[in-house]
Amino acid sequence: MHSGGIGHDMKKYGRYRFWVFIVITLVIIYAVCNGVISDSGTVFAGYSVRVMGMEVMPLYGYVSSMDSEDTGAASKIADNINPINGYARDRYIKKSELSGQLTEQETESRNTDFSQSLATQESSESAADMTTAASVEAAAVPEKTSVSDIAAAASANVITGTLYPKTSLSNYNYVLSNFYTVTGITELGSDKLRPAEFLQKDMKMSQDSSKPQILIFHTHSQEAFADSAEGDEADTIVGVGDYLTRLLSEKYGYNVIHDKSVYDLVNGKLDRSKAYTYAEQSVASILEKNPSIEVVIDLHRDGVPDTTRLVTEVNGKKTAKIMFFNGLSYSRVNGDISYLPNPYRDDNLALSLQMQLMGNAYYPGYLRRIYVNAYRYCLHMRGKSMLIEAGAQTNTVEEVKNAMEPLADILDKTLCGEKCW
């Protein structure tokens, strides 16, 4: 009786081993056929798990640990077994999206603190950074200090970060896996992400300070930080936008309009259900009156778990990390979102990718991965439109204002036509 049980167990073990072998073989074939094994010395350890997860359950891509350092075996196993948990925790995701139904009303309802599960993944990001001590400094919030003079603002003349091989940057799989985080409700396929083409796009802008060329606005003007004084606009994302405006105009010579209009308060109460609709109407009016504007920046701050500090160090100063954000107007379930067309999607993607490479070259550790979601936000009115997440609610005002210095430098280098690839 006992020996029969052992024999039965051995047969079961043999069957499982056979199927494991088949699955691993198929994964390797898939990787080879899709160009994952490229560039000598590339190691794709762990890739087989990710591929299986993406093919069996596409939502796996949403909680892939692309944007974080090693979070431990237990976390990886949990993410691999049940990725939809992290997906469902995202406060920007609605139940109807899980069933594939996208409505225009829902597209207007973007949360303040979107990407909770993404931020959870990134909770170890700061620990891997050179400023781990700043994260462990405890929950104590550093005292605010004055922002540096504009003339002394950080800018870089020497590449100290990564220059990627051209062969790698022309490889779709390489670029997707190294630079992007894509939510499960959309997909960034090779038909949309064409890195070789995007890196050839001319993003230069002839500087002319006699007329407005850059517009900065804030769909969510009430976003504040760890040490923000209540009711003080200077301590909100609007105050951060003021500093970016000064940098671009006084240090780099651009003519910048900073729209400080409030789109997320209704009758004095926070209400973001139509913030993007209100912002779009206002921005469209500004652009109509100022057709010379080429660059449009919607400046936000992210929302993360309270234990996460997105901080690095630039020129000896604690600096919040930055994330570029792209909207595809595309649903994984329903395809193109026809009522939210974006004729500038390719240009949007090209600009964020070029700036990502510029930032990685000059300011290593400063940029998070580019975040991609299904909708268009207010990115459809100019080719050089960007939605930028500057730090999070756990950063100090000073850290986020410090982050505007490398951001302004990266933008200027890109608009001047500099290449770092």
C-alpha positions in Angstrom: 0.0 0.0 0.0 2.7 2.4 1.0 5.0 1.5 -1.9 2.1 1.9 -4.3 1.6 5.4 -3.1 5.2 6.2 -3.7 5.0 4.9 -7.2 2.0 7.0 -7.9 3.8 10.1 -6.6 6.8 9.4 -8.8 4.6 9.2 -11.9 2.9 12.5 -11.0 6.4 14.0 -10.5 7.5 12.7 -13.8 4.5 14.3 -15.6 5.1 17.6 -13.9 8.7 17.6 -14.8 7.9 16.9 -18.4 5.5 19.8 -18.6 7.9 22.2 -16.9 10.5 21.2 -19.5 8.1 21.9 -22.3 7.1 25.3 -20.9 10.7 26.4 -20.4 11.6 25.3 -23.9 8.8 27.3 -25.4 9.8 30.3 -23.4 13.4 30.2 -24.7 12.1 29.8 -28.3 9.8 32.8 -27.8 12.7 34.9 -26.4 15.0 34.0 -29.3 12.3 34.6 -32.0 11.4 38.0 -30.5 15.0 39.3 -30.3 15.2 39.3 -26.5 18.6 37.7 -26.7 20.5 40.5 -28.3 23.7 42.3 -27.7 26.5 40.1 -26.5 26.6 39.5 -22.8 22.9 40.2 -22.3 21.5 38.0 -19.6 17.8 37.2 -19.5 17.6 35.5 -16.2 14.1 35.8 -14.9 12.8 36.7 -18.3 11.1 33.3 -18.8 8.9 34.0 -15.8 7.9 37.3 -17.1 7.1 36.1 -20.6 4.9 33.2 -19.2 3.1 35.7 -17.0 2.5 38.2 -19.8 1.2 35.5 -22.2 -1.0 33.7 -19.7 -2.2 36.9 -17.9 -1.5 40.2 -19.6 -2.1 42.1 -16.3 1.2 40.6 -15.2 2.9 43.5 -17.1 1.3 46.0 -14.7 3.1 44.6 -11.7 6.3 43.5 -13.3 9.2 44.6 -11.1 10.8 46.5 -14.0 11.0 49.7 -12.0 12.5 48.4 -8.8 15.4 46.7 -7.4 15.3 43.2 -5.8 12.4 43.1 -3.4 13.0 39.6 -2.1 11.9 36.2 -3.1 8.6 36.3 -1.3 7.5 39.5 -3.1 8.5 38.1 -6.5 6.7 34.9 -5.9 3.5 36.7 -4.8 3.7 39.0 -7.8 4.2 36.1 -10.2 1.4 34.0 -8.8 -1.3 36.7 -8.4 -0.4 39.9 -10.3 -4.0 41.1 -10.5 -4.0 42.0 -6.8 -1.6 44.9 -7.5 -3.5 45.9 -10.6 -6.8 46.1 -8.7 -5.2 48.2 -6.0 -4.5 51.0 -8.5 -7.0 53.7 -7.5 -7.0 55.0 -11.1 -8.5 51.7 -12.3 -12.2 51.4 -12.3 -14.3 48.2 -12.1 -15.7 48.8 -15.6 -12.1 48.9 -17.0 -11.5 45.4 -15.5 -14.4 44.3 -17.7 -13.2 46.2 -20.7 -15.8 48.9 -20.6 -14.3 52.4 -21.0 -16.6 55.4 -20.7 -15.8 59.1 -21.3 -16.8 60.0 -17.8 -14.3 57.6 -16.4 -11.5 59.1 -18.5 -12.1 62.4 -16.7 -11.8 60.8 -13.2 -8.0 60.5 -12.8 -7.0 60.2 -9.2 -4.5 62.3 -7.3 -2.5 59.4 -6.1 -2.7 57.1 -9.1 -0.4 54.1 -9.5 -0.5 52.7 -6.0 0.8 49.3 -7.0 3.5 50.8 -9.2 4.6 52.9 -6.3 4.6 49.8 -4.1 7.0 48.2 -6.5 9.2 51.2 -6.3 9.3 51.2 -2.5 12.8 49.7 -2.8 13.9 52.0 -5.6 15.2 54.7 -3.3 17.0 52.1 -1.1 19.0 51.0 -4.1 19.9 54.6 -4.8 23.0 56.4 -3.6 20.8 58.2 -1.0 19.5 55.2 0.9 20.3 57.0 4.1 17.8 59.7 3.1 15.1 57.2 2.9 15.9 55.7 6.2 16.3 59.1 7.8 13.0 58.0 9.1 9.8 59.6 8.8 11.3 62.9 10.0 10.7 65.6 7.4 13.7 67.7 6.7 13.3 71.4 7.3 12.7 73.6 4.3 15.5 75.7 3.0 15.6 78.3 0.3 16.0 77.2 -3.3 19.3 78.0 -5.0 19.7 81.1 -7.1 18.7 80.5 -10.7 22.2 81.2 -11.9 23.6 78.5 -9.6 21.0 75.9 -10.6 22.4 72.5 -11.5 23.2 71.7 -15.1 25.5 69.1 -16.5 28.2 69.3 -19.2 29.7 65.9 -18.7 28.0 62.5 -19.3 28.3 60.5 -16.1 25.5 58.0 -16.7 24.6 55.5 -19.3 25.1 55.7 -23.1 23.2 52.8 -24.7 24.4 51.0 -27.8 22.5 51.9 -30.9 21.8 48.3 -31.6 20.0 48.0 -28.2 18.0 51.2 -28.8 16.7 49.9 -32.1 15.5 46.7 -30.4 11.8 47.0 -29.4 12.0 44.4 -26.6 15.1 46.0 -25.1 13.6 49.5 -25.1 10.3 48.3 -23.7 11.8 46.2 -20.9 14.4 48.8 -19.9 12.5 52.1 -20.0 8.8 51.6 -19.7 6.1 50.5 -17.2 2.8 49.8 -19.0 -0.5 49.3 -17.2 -2.6 46.2 -17.8 -5.5 48.1 -19.4 -3.4 49.1 -22.4 -0.4 47.8 -24.4 2.6 49.3 -26.0 3.1 47.0 -28.9 5.8 47.3 -31.6 3.3 49.0 -33.8 3.2 51.9 -31.3 6.7 51.9 -29.8 9.1 52.3 -32.7 12.3 53.4 -31.0 14.6 53.6 -34.0 12.1 55.9 -35.7 11.4 57.9 -32.5 15.1 58.6 -31.9 15.4 60.1 -35.4 12.5 62.5 -34.8 13.7 66.1 -34.8 12.7 67.6 -31.4 14.6 70.8 -31.9 12.9 74.2 -31.3 14.4 77.4 -32.7 14.6 79.6 -29.6 12.8 82.9 -29.8 12.3 84.8 -26.6 10.1 87.4 -28.3 7.1 85.1 -28.3 5.7 82.3 -26.0 7.1 78.9 -26.8 6.5 76.8 -23.6 3.3 76.5 -21.6 3.3 75.0 -18.1 0.0 74.2 -16.4 -1.4 71.9 -13.6 -4.5 69.8 -14.1 -4.2 69.0 -10.3 -3.1 72.3 -8.8 -3.8 71.3 -5.2 -1.1 68.6 -5.1 1.2 69.3 -2.2 4.2 67.7 -0.4 5.3 66.4 3.0 6.2 69.8 4.5 3.8 72.0 2.5 2.3 74.8 4.5 -1.5 74.6 4.2 -2.9 77.3 1.9 0.5 78.3 0.6 0.5 78.1 -3.2 4.3 78.3 -3.2 4.4 74.9 -1.4 2.2 73.1 -4.0 2.9 71.8 -7.4 2.1 75.3 -8.7 5.0 76.7 -6.7 7.2 74.0 -8.3 5.9 75.1 -11.7 7.0 78.7 -10.8 10.5 77.5 -10.2 10.6 75.6 -13.5 9.3 78.6 -15.3 12.0 80.8 -13.8 14.7 78.3 -14.7 13.5 78.0 -18.3 13.2 81.7 -18.8 16.0 83.2 -16.7 18.7 80.5 -17.1 17.9 79.1 -20.6 16.2 82.1 -22.3 12.8 80.7 -23.2 9.6 82.6 -23.2 7.3 80.6 -20.9 3.7 81.0 -19.9 2.8 79.5 -16.5 -0.9 78.9 -16.2 -1.9 78.8 -12.5 -5.6 78.2 -13.1 -7.3 75.8 -10.7 -9.1 72.9 -12.4 -9.5 70.5 -9.4 -11.6 72.6 -7.0 -15.4 72.9 -7.3 -17.2 75.3 -4.9 -14.0 75.3 -2.8 -13.8 71.5 -2.5 -11.4 69.2 -4.1 -13.1 67.6 -7.1 -11.1 66.0 -9.9 -13.9 64.3 -11.8 -13.7 66.9 -14.6 -10.3 68.4 -14.0 -8.9 67.2 -17.4 -12.0 68.5 -19.2 -11.6 72.0 -17.6 -7.9 72.0 -18.2 -8.3 71.0 -21.8 -10.7 73.9 -22.5 -8.3 76.4 -20.9 -5.2 75.1 -22.5 -6.9 75.1 -25.9 -7.8 78.7 -25.5 -4.2 79.6 -24.5 -2.8 77.8 -27.5 -5.3 79.5 -29.8 -4.1 82.9 -28.5 -0.5 81.9 -28.6 0.1 79.7 -31.7 3.9 80.1 -31.2 3.8 77.7 -28.2 5.4 74.4 -29.1 6.0 72.7 -25.7 3.1 72.0 -23.3 3.9 70.6 -19.9 1.2 69.3 -17.4 3.2 69.2 -14.2 2.0 66.9 -11.4 3.3 65.1 -8.4 2.8 61.4 -7.9 1.0 59.6 -5.1 2.8 56.7 -3.4 2.6 54.7 -0.1 3.8 56.7 2.8 6.8 54.4 3.2 8.2 55.3 -0.2 10.7 58.1 -0.8 11.5 58.9 -4.4 14.8 60.7 -3.8 18.2 60.8 -5.3 21.1 63.2 -5.1 22.1 65.7 -7.8 25.2 67.9 -7.3 25.1 67.2 -3.6 21.4 68.2 -3.2 18.6 65.9 -2.3 16.4 65.7 -5.4 13.0 64.1 -6.0 12.8 61.6 -8.8 10.9 62.4 -12.0 8.6 60.3 -14.1 7.5 60.9 -17.7 3.9 59.8 -18.5 2.4 58.8 -21.8 -1.2 58.3 -22.7 -2.0 56.0 -25.7 -5.7 56.5 -26.3 -5.7 52.7 -26.6 -7.5 50.0 -24.6 -6.1 46.5 -24.5 -9.7 45.2 -24.8 -11.4 47.7 -27.1 -8.5 49.0 -29.2 -8.2 52.6 -30.1 -10.4 54.9 -28.0 -12.0 56.7 -30.9 -13.6 59.5 -28.8 -10.2 60.4 -27.4 -8.0 60.8 -30.5 -4.4 61.9 -30.2 -2.8 62.8 -33.6 0.4 63.5 -31.7 0.9 60.2 -30.0 4.1 59.3 -31.9 5.6 62.7 -31.1 4.6 62.5 -27.5 6.3 59.0 -27.2 9.4 60.3 -29.1 9.9 63.3 -26.9 9.6 61.3 -23.6 12.0 58.6 -24.9 14.6 61.1 -26.0 14.4 63.0 -22.7 14.6 59.7 -20.8 17.9 58.8 -22.6 19.2 62.3 -22.0 18.4 62.1 -18.3 20.0 58.7 -17.9 23.1 60.0 -19.6 23.6 63.2 -17.6 21.7 62.4 -14.3 21.9 58.7 -13.5 19.3 57.6 -11.0 17.2 60.7 -11.4 14.5 59.4 -13.7 11.9 56.7 -13.0 10.7 54.6 -15.9 8.2 56.1 -18.4 4.7 55.3 -17.3 2.2 54.4 -20.0 -1.6 54.3 -19.5 -4.7 54.0 -21.8 -6.0 57.5 -22.0 -4.8 60.7 -23.7 -5.0 63.2 -20.8 -4.1 66.7 -22.3 -1.4 65.4 -24.6 -3.2 65.8 -27.9 -2.9 69.5 -28.6 0.8 69.7 -29.4 3.5 67.2 -30.5 5.8 68.3 -27.8 3.3 67.7 -25.0 4.4 66.1 -21.7 2.8 64.9 -18.5 5.5 64.9 -15.8 5.2 63.5 -12.3 7.6 65.3 -10.0 8.3 63.4 -6.8 5.4 62.4 -4.6 3.6 63.5 -1.5 6.4 62.0 0.6 9.0 64.4 -0.8 9.7 67.8 0.6 9.1 71.0 -1.3 12.8 71.6 -1.6 13.5 68.1 -3.0 10.9 68.6 -5.7 12.0 72.1 -6.6 15.6 70.8 -6.8 14.3 68.3 -9.3 13.3 71.1 -11.6 17.0 72.0 -12.2 18.0 68.8 -14.0 14.5 68.7 -15.7 15.1 72.1 -17.2 18.5 71.1 -18.3 17.3 67.9 -19.9 14.5 69.7 -21.7 16.9 72.4 -23.0 19.4 69.9 -24.3 16.6 68.0 -26.1 15.1 71.2 -27.6 18.6 72.3 -28.8 18.9 69.0 -30.7 21.6 67.3 -28.6 21.8 63.6 -29.0 23.2 61.1 -26.5 22.7 57.9 -28.4 
